[in-house]
Amino acid sequence: MADQHMNGIVLNRTSSVLEGITGIPFPREDGVCTKFSTEIILHHHEEEARITATVIPYASRSKLQRERIQAYHRMLTDFSELPSVITEAGALMQLRGSGVDDGLTFGEDVLRIEVIGKTGLHLTVVDPPGLISVASEEQTEEDVQLIGRLVDSYLQSSRTIILAVVQANNDIANQGIIQRARKFDRAGQRTVGIITKPDFINKGTEGRIALLAKNLDTTKLKLGYFLLKNPSPSQLEDGITLEERKRQELNFFSSPTWKEHRLDPTRLGITTLREYLQDLLDGHIERELPKVRSEIKSLLASTEAQLANLGEERPSTAHMRMFLTRRRMEFHGLVQSALYGNYHERDTGFFRDHHTTRLRAEVHRLNGSFATEMRENGQKRKLSILPTPSEDCSDQESESDSEEGPLLVTQQELNNWVKETYLRTRGRELPGNYNHVLLAELYHEQSSRWAGIAENHITKLFEITADFVDGAINHVVHEENMRREIILLANNRLEEGKILANDELQKLLADERRQPITYNHYYTDNIQNARESSMKDAIQKAMRAAVEKDWHGKFHVSNTPLELEKVLASLQKRVIVNMDDQACAEAMGGLQAYYKVAMKTFVDNICRQVVERHILSTLPNIFAPTTVMELSEEDLVRIASEPEKQRERRLALLTLAEGLKESLLGLRT
């Protein structure tokens, strides 16, 4: 729909009244200029004279259609060209009967005629198509609804004055324009009644029309009625002047038939109507000005806010590069805050209530879970205090269990595994000793689950990192195409980091598959503690047996050499060392001591050398200054140029904002 919120007059179509108000001789042939709204803008000017015709497309027209219609602009030398203008407008709107066979019956576009000259008036008159009550062969029910919507769209605006033209020879109360005016102007402050064709009424009914003209009939209007006698078709055809029309109307209403009803002379004739309308419109505009000013300010604020949301204009590659650089700086700030855990120093909205944006906190959580998983479930065989499946379970079942988690075993099963490995790895060492291969094989098998746990951890770290990067880019870049391109660049850098991280992980895993080596004193401390514990257990076991057998459950020894010798002899015969078991026990102690040290080192190395070095520390550079500076102009335009729709929207908003500012300046003056 075209602009329907101007301050002006809405007239339900009647050519003679329209011509009387505007001074424009509109064509009067049947069907001409009745299929679309016409907006007549009158500007009084003593020196300049100009007549311009344009067409305003309705809002739902496509871009191409709007451009085609808005391109129409015609300067008229005089009003004799008006019929051809109306025909051209109908063809432009693709209306049936305007050189278009298969078109619409009525149009929603508006023909605007702007007249500058000695008009004697400053006002705008809108003449919509006449209301249709019933559909016909030529006019469908859809046409009836369309015209109703068109007329209503003008009438409902509080800034328009409604000229309700009614015919004296018809029932006034049932005429549609009166009903519609009352619907949209309940207070009656902007509806003026105009009674036409008083010369067509039956003789003797003048009193009824006089009552209506005096606003004393049942169909009252707050602003009352004007009574007009329109010129005859032949007079209009001959080009009757305003003065001649005024004289004829004066003669008509001065006749005894009308004079006896003592009609208000200020409510008779087209001349008084013109003067009244100008004063009424001026007063109406004055009342509406504060509201108009407020609405313009509100619309201007909204327009400027929309412009701000569009971001900077980027007409050149230099502007594009600068725009990308600013987005990069915003992204870098978010990354730094996320890595350092400073969630309240920059853009707190980004970090509020979104755990995926609080990257450092998430990394700590996942690293902690990784360390716990390694500590509790990193070993392939885990000592259990609960009953376990029998030892004759197949190797296939045991292997399947170990893929889901540690294989729960008893102490005896653990000892059996160590002994089997010991027997399988014996070399040239003497009985009671074990070579370095045994500890290596035990450790490699016991730590075989580390690779899967570590790889799973790194995968999770990459997922939360990628989610963070996507979120940060989405936060600082609002244009879909640019966002997609930058995310693609960032993902390429992330993939490079992922490859390096996986390479680093494989190096760490390869280190663990080599011969065990450590200089950590905790290893020797653990070995010493294990030996002392083993020795203590053996002595306690021998003491219990000696007390039970040799002292009948009551142990009492006097502090004499003989008694002490007896105790030692009793213990000695009960401490029987199996050389293979001794070697296995030593290997078990060595495995447990080394595993603890190596596991802690491995966890730390994963967190520092893989996570920090190759995943987190590279984040600030995945959208680096060099990335922006090294972009070719072709790539820069592809990534950072404004989308066409956004450019069009920016231009439209800028034009609107400029117009609104000019309107505010005009209202101040």
Secondary structure, 3 states (H helix, E strand, C coil): CCCCCCCEEEECCCHHHHHHHHCCCCCCCCCCCCCCEEEEEEEECCCCCEEEEEEECCCCCCHHHHHHHHCCEEEECCHHHHHHHHHHHHHHCCEECCCECCCECCCCCEEEEEEEECCCCCEEEEECCCCCCCCCCCCCHHHHHHHHHHHHHHHCCCCEEEEEEEECCCCCCCCHHHHHHHHHCCCCCCEEEEEECHHHCCCCCHHHHHHHHCCCCCCCCCCCEEECCCCCHHHHHCCCCHHHHHHHHHHHHCCHHHHCCCCCHHHECHHHHHHHHHHHHHHHHHHHHHHHHHHHHHHHHHHHHHHHHHCCCCCCHHHHHHHHHHHHHHHHHHHHHHHHCCCCCCCHHHHCCCCCCCHHHHHHHHHHHHHHHHHHHCCCEEECCCCCCCCCCCHHHHHHHHHHCCEEECHHHHHHHHHHHHHHHCCCCCCCCCCHHHHHHHHHHHCCCHHHHHHHHHHHHHHHHHHHHHHHHHHHCCCHHHHHHHHHHHHHHHHHHHHHHHHHHHHHHHHHCCCCCCCCHHHHHHHHHHHHHHHHHHHHHHHHHHHHHHCCCCCCCCCCHHHHHHHHHHHHCCCCCCHHHHHHHHHHHHHHHHHHHHHHHHHHHHHHHHHHHHHHCCHHHCCCHHHHHCCCHHHHHHHHCCCHHHHHHHHHHHHHHHHHHHHHHHHHC
